[in-house]
Amino acid sequence: MPELAISDKVWKDFVSLAEGKNLKPGRLAERVIKDYIRRCTDEELIAETERAAQRAPFRIEDTEEIIRQYRRRKAMRANNGRSQKTGSRRT
């Protein structure tokens, strides 16, 4: 296990917090570090998603209509060019 240098005041505050949660300081430290790693990973994923959205050739508000149009075209091809009745659904 790597050794860390943490100031006495920070460590005392951390131990006090751990005791308040009925946890050993080492166990709480492990939870905190895992949570931090998870949060950093999530932030990276969000940043990637935002960059991808900025490169998209359409606005996010138009997504639902684009999907509806795609499904209509797909249904028409599946029906050999015959469109289904409006509002009807397959079960």
Summary of the structure (lengths in Angstrom):
residues: 91
radius of gyration: 26.6
end to end distance: 58.5
largest distance: 76.2
contacts: 153
relative contact order: 0.05
helix: 69%
strand: 0%
